[in-house]
Amino acid sequence: MAHENYWAFLFLFRRYHMSMTTSPASADPVLRRYFPQGRPTRWVTRERPKIDRLACPWLIRRFLDPGAEIIYVPAGEVFDVARDRAAVAFDIPGADFSHAGERCSFDAFIDRFSLQDEGLRTLQPIVRGADIDCHGLAPEAAGLHAVSLGLCAVFTDDAALLEQGIILYDALYAWATRAKGERHAWTPGKS
């Protein structure tokens, strides 16, 4: 019964969250430049996502286009698929949305689309620290790194992995916006 309640809650949470997702006005001109045909948008990156390649699709679907299609392909096929499917490549050298110095692709999306969201600003050093293996940027980076690698080890299908990654980032964003100051220090009494 608890399992069924979880799925009902998750369905309602995601439906509510998707209804609240709108593209900020600052993002629309950038989206139009990349996707003159409008929405839904299409994005392509390397297969077997771990950190940035889960965080960026979450950001796309939650802040830019809830109907966005995310395509995972072998690294050598990313730019061909982008051309053939009218998609935008990301998180691969040579793409507009990729690493630049110490900054990761998640940073590139936030900067390029001028996203001014406090929750995203809280997530930035966590995602960057996990993605570039610099866990000192945020205490939570090591945990995100571990959970992301664990998800990749459990799910061999990239689409299924993305769905779990969306839930992971929804939870991380909820923490960043509503529960960041909360502590869990309860210890049971000794018997």
Backbone as CSV, one residue per row, in Angstrom:
resi,resn,N_x,N_y,N_z,CA_x,CA_y,CA_z,C_x,C_y,C_z
1,MET,0.823,-1.197,0.000,0.000,0.000,0.000,0.870,1.265,0.000
2,ALA,1.936,1.264,0.797,2.808,2.435,0.845,3.437,2.704,-0.508
3,HIS,3.777,1.633,-1.233,4.369,1.768,-2.563,3.395,2.462,-3.518
4,GLU,2.114,2.074,-3.464,1.101,2.703,-4.310,0.905,4.170,-3.938
5,ASN,0.927,4.474,-2.640,0.810,5.864,-2.200,1.974,6.707,-2.702
6,TYR,3.160,6.132,-2.695,4.336,6.850,-3.198,4.136,7.236,-4.655
7,TRP,3.697,6.268,-5.482,3.530,6.558,-6.902,2.412,7.563,-7.148
8,ALA,1.341,7.502,-6.362,0.268,8.489,-6.485,0.785,9.872,-6.122
9,PHE,1.538,9.967,-5.024,2.128,11.247,-4.624,3.056,11.762,-5.715
10,LEU,3.919,10.884,-6.229,4.878,11.299,-7.247,4.163,11.808,-8.494
11,PHE,3.099,11.104,-8.916,2.337,11.535,-10.075,1.758,12.932,-9.856
12,LEU,1.132,13.158,-8.706,0.531,14.460,-8.422,1.588,15.545,-8.281
13,PHE,2.719,15.225,-7.628,3.796,16.197,-7.476,4.334,16.621,-8.838
14,ARG,4.597,15.654,-9.691,5.154,15.977,-11.002,4.138,16.730,-11.852
15,ARG,2.856,16.369,-11.781,1.831,17.085,-12.538,1.742,18.533,-12.067
16,TYR,1.763,18.727,-10.741,1.731,20.077,-10.190,2.975,20.850,-10.607
17,HIS,4.128,20.220,-10.456,5.376,20.903,-10.784,5.418,21.283,-12.257
18,MET,4.976,20.388,-13.136,4.977,20.694,-14.563,4.015,21.831,-14.887
19,SER,2.908,21.917,-14.173,1.968,23.002,-14.434,2.549,24.338,-14.002
20,MET,3.497,24.304,-13.071,4.115,25.529,-12.582,5.330,25.929,-13.407
21,THR,5.814,25.030,-14.274,7.013,25.298,-15.041,6.698,26.213,-16.212
22,THR,7.330,27.358,-16.214,7.198,28.266,-17.339,8.573,28.785,-17.696
23,SER,8.754,29.099,-18.913,10.022,29.636,-19.361,10.100,31.105,-18.966
24,PRO,11.175,31.513,-18.281,11.285,32.925,-17.937,11.422,33.777,-19.201
25,ALA,10.962,34.999,-19.130,11.006,35.891,-20.292,12.415,36.025,-20.841
26,SER,13.431,35.999,-19.972,14.818,36.143,-20.428,15.255,34.976,-21.293
27,ALA,14.618,33.806,-21.134,15.012,32.620,-21.885,14.403,32.576,-23.277
28,ASP,13.268,33.203,-23.473,12.557,33.081,-24.743,13.361,33.519,-25.967
29,PRO,14.052,34.663,-25.950,14.819,35.032,-27.146,15.932,34.033,-27.454
30,VAL,16.554,33.489,-26.431,17.617,32.506,-26.641,17.025,31.234,-27.219
31,LEU,15.892,30.779,-26.668,15.237,29.589,-27.214,14.847,29.802,-28.669
32,ARG,14.321,30.965,-28.995,13.921,31.243,-30.386,15.111,31.216,-31.333
33,ARG,16.271,31.659,-30.851,17.461,31.637,-31.699,17.857,30.192,-32.030
34,TYR,17.781,29.302,-31.050,18.152,27.905,-31.274,17.018,27.087,-31.897
35,PHE,15.784,27.466,-31.597,14.627,26.699,-32.057,13.608,27.640,-32.693
36,PRO,13.878,28.125,-33.901,12.934,29.060,-34.529,11.557,28.429,-34.766
37,GLN,11.499,27.110,-34.833,10.215,26.425,-35.022,9.406,26.381,-33.735
38,GLY,9.991,26.799,-32.620,9.281,26.815,-31.339,9.416,25.512,-30.579
39,ARG,8.504,25.324,-29.665,8.536,24.135,-28.804,7.704,23.017,-29.432
40,PRO,7.952,21.764,-29.076,8.937,21.296,-28.122,10.353,21.364,-28.696
41,THR,11.294,21.590,-27.794,12.698,21.663,-28.190,13.311,20.267,-28.141
42,ARG,14.462,20.139,-28.787,15.141,18.842,-28.859,16.620,19.078,-28.548
43,TRP,17.152,18.260,-27.629,18.523,18.399,-27.158,19.223,17.049,-27.247
44,VAL,20.495,17.053,-27.589,21.230,15.793,-27.733,22.581,15.889,-27.027
45,THR,22.971,14.788,-26.412,24.254,14.717,-25.718,24.757,13.279,-25.720
46,ARG,25.889,13.092,-25.073,26.520,11.780,-25.000,25.701,10.818,-24.135
47,GLU,25.747,9.560,-24.502,25.035,8.525,-23.753,25.658,8.306,-22.374
48,ARG,24.974,7.526,-21.540,25.381,7.161,-20.189,25.575,8.397,-19.304
49,PRO,24.494,9.161,-19.107,24.586,10.388,-18.303,24.901,10.082,-16.847
50,LYS,25.609,11.034,-16.243,25.919,10.891,-14.825,25.506,12.140,-14.056
51,ILE,26.178,13.255,-14.225,25.873,14.435,-13.406,25.342,15.560,-14.292
52,ASP,26.214,16.214,-15.043,25.803,17.319,-15.916,24.731,16.889,-16.915
53,ARG,24.843,15.677,-17.440,23.895,15.204,-18.458,22.575,14.730,-17.863
54,LEU,22.447,14.793,-16.541,21.148,14.651,-15.873,20.661,16.013,-15.389
55,ALA,21.585,16.824,-14.853,21.214,18.148,-14.334,20.703,19.065,-15.450
56,CYS,21.363,19.051,-16.598,20.953,19.945,-17.694,19.567,19.590,-18.246
57,PRO,19.262,18.315,-18.523,17.895,18.005,-18.957,16.843,18.369,-17.907
58,TRP,17.175,18.188,-16.626,16.242,18.608,-15.579,15.998,20.113,-15.687
59,LEU,17.065,20.890,-15.808,16.933,22.346,-15.930,16.115,22.708,-17.174
60,ILE,16.394,22.055,-18.286,15.657,22.321,-19.525,14.164,22.080,-19.311
61,ARG,13.824,20.928,-18.757,12.403,20.575,-18.596,11.707,21.389,-17.514
62,ARG,12.422,21.816,-16.513,11.786,22.550,-15.419,11.772,24.060,-15.628
63,PHE,12.722,24.602,-16.394,12.819,26.051,-16.521,12.710,26.572,-17.953
64,LEU,12.808,25.708,-18.955,12.790,26.186,-20.332,11.664,25.594,-21.167
65,ASP,11.528,24.278,-21.131,10.543,23.620,-21.978,10.165,22.264,-21.378
66,PRO,8.992,22.176,-20.723,8.609,20.916,-20.088,8.444,19.762,-21.078
67,GLY,8.225,20.065,-22.346,8.051,19.013,-23.351,9.317,18.683,-24.118
68,ALA,10.441,19.197,-23.681,11.700,18.995,-24.408,12.033,17.520,-24.566
69,GLU,12.531,17.181,-25.727,13.018,15.827,-25.987,14.517,15.804,-25.710
70,ILE,14.952,14.822,-24.940,16.370,14.658,-24.622,16.829,13.372,-25.290
71,ILE,17.893,13.480,-26.081,18.393,12.344,-26.849,19.816,12.027,-26.379
72,TYR,20.054,10.762,-26.061,21.392,10.303,-25.681,21.922,9.384,-26.777
73,VAL,23.128,9.684,-27.276,23.740,8.893,-28.344,25.231,8.739,-28.055
74,PRO,25.908,7.821,-28.760,27.365,7.731,-28.603,28.025,9.071,-28.929
75,ALA,29.111,9.376,-28.243,29.774,10.684,-28.371,30.071,11.056,-29.828
76,GLY,30.504,10.110,-30.620,30.856,10.387,-32.014,29.675,10.719,-32.906
77,GLU,28.460,10.524,-32.407,27.255,10.778,-33.205,26.504,12.043,-32.798
78,VAL,26.940,12.711,-31.728,26.164,13.826,-31.171,25.903,14.915,-32.202
79,PHE,26.931,15.385,-32.902,26.735,16.515,-33.814,25.971,16.108,-35.077
80,ASP,26.134,14.865,-35.526,25.351,14.387,-36.674,23.871,14.301,-36.313
81,VAL,23.577,13.770,-35.139,22.184,13.666,-34.696,21.601,15.064,-34.489
82,ALA,22.403,15.967,-33.937,21.931,17.346,-33.751,21.528,17.948,-35.093
83,ARG,22.359,17.763,-36.103,22.052,18.302,-37.433,20.825,17.614,-38.040
84,ASP,20.788,16.288,-37.981,19.715,15.529,-38.633,18.357,15.693,-37.945
85,ARG,18.349,15.940,-36.639,17.097,15.996,-35.883,16.747,17.411,-35.421
86,ALA,17.458,18.422,-35.939,17.222,19.817,-35.542,17.285,19.958,-34.022
87,ALA,18.336,19.385,-33.447,18.542,19.411,-31.998,19.748,20.278,-31.669
88,VAL,19.871,20.642,-30.407,21.029,21.382,-29.931,21.867,20.440,-29.080
89,ALA,23.152,20.372,-29.414,24.084,19.528,-28.663,24.472,20.221,-27.362
90,PHE,24.708,19.427,-26.314,25.186,19.984,-25.054,26.102,18.992,-24.341
91,ASP,26.910,19.526,-23.455,27.859,18.778,-22.644,28.783,17.892,-23.473
92,ILE,29.340,18.503,-24.505,30.351,17.857,-25.333,31.217,18.972,-25.909
93,PRO,32.530,18.783,-25.957,33.383,19.846,-26.509,32.914,20.272,-27.898
94,GLY,32.863,21.580,-28.105,32.411,22.148,-29.369,30.957,22.579,-29.364
95,ALA,30.206,22.199,-28.336,28.798,22.594,-28.233,28.703,23.961,-27.559
96,ASP,27.641,24.700,-27.865,27.423,26.000,-27.228,27.198,25.880,-25.725
97,PHE,26.615,24.768,-25.310,26.340,24.540,-23.892,27.253,23.420,-23.410
98,SER,28.434,23.811,-22.943,29.396,22.817,-22.494,30.314,23.436,-21.452
99,HIS,31.307,22.690,-21.047,32.262,23.174,-20.051,33.077,24.338,-20.610
100,ALA,33.392,25.280,-19.736,34.281,26.396,-20.078,35.152,26.643,-18.850
101,GLY,36.386,26.266,-18.926,37.275,26.388,-17.773,36.778,25.499,-16.644
102,GLU,36.619,26.091,-15.467,36.148,25.348,-14.296,34.624,25.249,-14.240
103,ARG,33.946,25.853,-15.186,32.476,25.864,-15.165,31.949,24.731,-16.044
104,CYS,30.862,24.113,-15.573,30.296,22.965,-16.278,29.121,23.393,-17.164
105,SER,28.527,22.437,-17.842,27.425,22.721,-18.756,26.208,23.290,-18.031
106,PHE,25.952,22.843,-16.808,24.853,23.380,-16.012,25.030,24.890,-15.842
107,ASP,26.255,25.323,-15.572,26.551,26.760,-15.477,26.262,27.461,-16.805
108,ALA,26.645,26.822,-17.905,26.445,27.431,-19.228,24.961,27.681,-19.494
109,PHE,24.100,26.734,-19.132,22.663,26.929,-19.322,22.148,28.093,-18.485
110,ILE,22.524,28.127,-17.218,22.059,29.195,-16.333,22.522,30.555,-16.847
111,ASP,23.777,30.635,-17.270,24.316,31.905,-17.767,23.685,32.306,-19.098
112,ARG,23.629,31.386,-20.045,23.136,31.706,-21.388,21.670,32.124,-21.373
113,PHE,20.876,31.497,-20.505,19.456,31.816,-20.443,19.134,32.855,-19.375
114,SER,20.163,33.403,-18.731,19.998,34.441,-17.697,18.965,34.034,-16.651
115,LEU,19.082,32.815,-16.165,18.135,32.308,-15.169,18.507,32.855,-13.796
116,GLN,17.624,33.631,-13.230,17.837,34.290,-11.943,16.972,33.625,-10.879
117,ASP,17.299,32.414,-10.539,16.513,31.653,-9.586,17.423,31.263,-8.420
118,GLU,17.010,31.580,-7.206,17.841,31.301,-6.021,18.121,29.818,-5.860
119,GLY,17.128,28.987,-6.135,17.334,27.544,-6.033,18.409,27.060,-6.989
120,LEU,18.370,27.556,-8.231,19.405,27.189,-9.198,20.774,27.688,-8.750
121,ARG,20.815,28.879,-8.189,22.094,29.417,-7.698,22.652,28.559,-6.564
122,THR,21.775,27.998,-5.739,22.220,27.089,-4.685,22.744,25.787,-5.285
123,LEU,22.088,25.294,-6.335,22.499,24.038,-6.957,23.792,24.153,-7.764
124,GLN,24.086,25.339,-8.284,25.245,25.491,-9.165,26.539,24.930,-8.587
125,PRO,27.000,25.347,-7.412,28.270,24.799,-6.927,28.182,23.312,-6.579
126,ILE,26.992,22.834,-6.251,26.825,21.410,-5.956,27.020,20.597,-7.235
127,VAL,26.326,20.989,-8.288,26.433,20.281,-9.565,27.857,20.418,-10.110
128,ARG,28.396,21.618,-10.104,29.747,21.829,-10.625,30.765,21.003,-9.838
129,GLY,30.660,21.042,-8.509,31.600,20.292,-7.681,31.524,18.797,-7.931
130,ALA,30.312,18.275,-8.101,30.140,16.849,-8.393,30.660,16.522,-9.784
131,ASP,30.376,17.400,-10.755,30.713,17.110,-12.148,32.205,17.205,-12.424
132,ILE,32.886,18.166,-11.819,34.327,18.315,-12.101,35.180,17.710,-10.991
133,ASP,34.542,16.940,-10.092,35.234,16.240,-9.010,36.010,17.212,-8.127
134,CYS,35.318,18.284,-7.755,35.883,19.288,-6.850,34.875,19.473,-5.713
135,HIS,34.799,18.467,-4.858,33.754,18.413,-3.839,33.865,19.503,-2.790
136,GLY,34.979,20.195,-2.735,35.130,21.298,-1.796,34.286,22.515,-2.145
137,LEU,33.720,22.575,-3.346,32.885,23.712,-3.739,31.592,23.782,-2.943
138,ALA,31.068,22.613,-2.542,29.833,22.553,-1.755,29.830,21.226,-1.008
139,PRO,29.439,21.221,0.258,29.442,19.969,1.019,28.577,18.878,0.388
140,GLU,27.531,19.270,-0.324,26.596,18.317,-0.917,27.129,17.687,-2.211
141,ALA,28.205,18.240,-2.775,28.726,17.764,-4.061,29.133,16.292,-4.007
142,ALA,29.773,15.874,-2.931,30.205,14.470,-2.824,28.997,13.530,-2.817
143,GLY,27.943,13.918,-2.120,26.737,13.087,-2.102,26.081,13.001,-3.466
144,LEU,25.992,14.137,-4.172,25.408,14.127,-5.515,26.242,13.253,-6.439
145,HIS,27.562,13.355,-6.327,28.466,12.536,-7.131,28.180,11.052,-6.887
146,ALA,28.118,10.657,-5.611,27.897,9.252,-5.258,26.539,8.748,-5.755
147,VAL,25.491,9.516,-5.522,24.155,9.093,-5.939,24.064,9.030,-7.466
148,SER,24.651,9.984,-8.151,24.604,9.993,-9.618,25.319,8.779,-10.205
149,LEU,26.491,8.454,-9.688,27.215,7.284,-10.182,26.454,6.004,-9.838
150,GLY,25.816,5.990,-8.666,25.008,4.836,-8.296,23.818,4.649,-9.218
151,LEU,23.132,5.734,-9.552,22.006,5.644,-10.496,22.473,5.086,-11.831
152,CYS,23.619,5.554,-12.300,24.146,5.093,-13.585,24.494,3.603,-13.520
153,ALA,24.938,3.134,-12.361,25.252,1.709,-12.209,23.988,0.859,-12.157
154,VAL,22.896,1.406,-11.642,21.646,0.651,-11.488,20.838,0.627,-12.785
155,PHE,20.790,1.744,-13.496,19.961,1.854,-14.701,20.839,1.804,-15.947
156,THR,20.608,0.806,-16.788,21.389,0.693,-18.020,20.710,1.406,-19.188
157,ASP,19.428,1.708,-19.061,18.699,2.424,-20.098,18.740,3.917,-19.789
158,ASP,19.268,4.712,-20.712,19.450,6.143,-20.461,18.133,6.882,-20.237
159,ALA,17.064,6.497,-20.923,15.769,7.162,-20.720,15.254,6.891,-19.309
160,ALA,15.391,5.658,-18.832,14.978,5.327,-17.464,15.861,6.048,-16.452
161,LEU,17.139,6.127,-16.752,18.078,6.843,-15.885,17.695,8.324,-15.799
162,LEU,17.325,8.922,-16.931,16.909,10.322,-16.937,15.672,10.523,-16.060
163,GLU,14.705,9.641,-16.146,13.499,9.785,-15.323,13.845,9.769,-13.839
164,GLN,14.762,8.921,-13.442,15.194,8.894,-12.043,15.997,10.153,-11.706
165,GLY,16.804,10.611,-12.648,17.566,11.841,-12.445,16.659,13.049,-12.257
166,ILE,15.551,13.083,-12.985,14.583,14.176,-12.835,14.049,14.192,-11.400
167,ILE,13.722,13.009,-10.874,13.242,12.926,-9.493,14.331,13.380,-8.527
168,LEU,15.556,12.941,-8.752,16.679,13.333,-7.901,16.829,14.857,-7.869
169,TYR,16.813,15.495,-9.042,16.991,16.947,-9.089,15.758,17.704,-8.602
170,ASP,14.570,17.132,-8.769,13.390,17.742,-8.153,13.573,17.789,-6.636
171,ALA,14.053,16.689,-6.078,14.256,16.624,-4.623,15.365,17.573,-4.185
172,LEU,16.446,17.629,-4.933,17.544,18.528,-4.578,17.097,19.987,-4.658
173,TYR,16.309,20.315,-5.672,15.789,21.674,-5.806,14.820,22.003,-4.668
174,ALA,13.981,21.032,-4.292,13.064,21.241,-3.164,13.857,21.506,-1.891
175,TRP,14.938,20.760,-1.687,15.807,21.023,-0.530,16.368,22.446,-0.610
176,ALA,16.867,22.821,-1.781,17.514,24.129,-1.949,16.547,25.290,-1.740
177,THR,15.280,25.080,-2.046,14.312,26.174,-1.960,13.436,26.135,-0.713
178,ARG,13.295,24.956,-0.084,12.365,24.859,1.035,12.899,24.170,2.285
179,ALA,14.045,23.516,2.199,14.477,22.737,3.368,15.967,22.874,3.674
180,LYS,16.627,23.835,3.054,18.084,23.948,3.195,18.530,24.137,4.637
181,GLY,17.795,24.844,5.433,18.197,25.093,6.815,17.814,23.985,7.780
182,GLU,17.045,23.036,7.308,16.585,21.968,8.195,17.727,21.017,8.541
183,ARG,17.754,20.582,9.787,18.772,19.626,10.248,18.084,18.394,10.776
184,HIS,18.787,17.302,10.684,18.273,16.034,11.216,19.256,15.551,12.276
185,ALA,18.947,15.849,13.507,19.870,15.521,14.581,19.221,14.653,15.655
186,TRP,18.038,14.135,15.395,17.346,13.329,16.380,18.077,12.007,16.594
187,THR,18.266,11.652,17.820,18.833,10.352,18.152,17.930,9.682,19.174
188,PRO,17.652,8.425,18.990,16.753,7.737,19.922,17.411,7.586,21.291
189,GLY,16.559,7.535,22.311,17.065,7.349,23.667,17.681,5.966,23.838
190,LYS,18.606,5.873,24.733,19.251,4.572,24.973,18.329,3.694,25.783
191,SER,18.313,2.422,25.419,17.460,1.452,26.119,18.152,0.901,27.331
